[in-house]
Amino acid sequence: MEIDEGFEMMEEACTTPRHGKCRIPAVLVCPPPPKKKPVYGKQRDPPKKGYFQPPDLEVLFAIQARREACA
């Protein structure tokens, strides 16, 4: 195998940098836990005029008799 004059074979393999500047610094203190968000809002009083009562509300939720399947 021929090697061009401009290139040389690298005999050293790739390595991880060992210099102190290249290292990830160790964390000395754990970060504080996240703070809870304050609870906003107050309990509302019921409406002065009362809640709306539709006259046919019971019909909507009435249970209908089940039909039996044909045998």
Secondary structure, DSSP 8 states (H G I E B T S, - for coil): ----TT-----S------SGGGS-----S------------------TT-----TTHHHHT----------
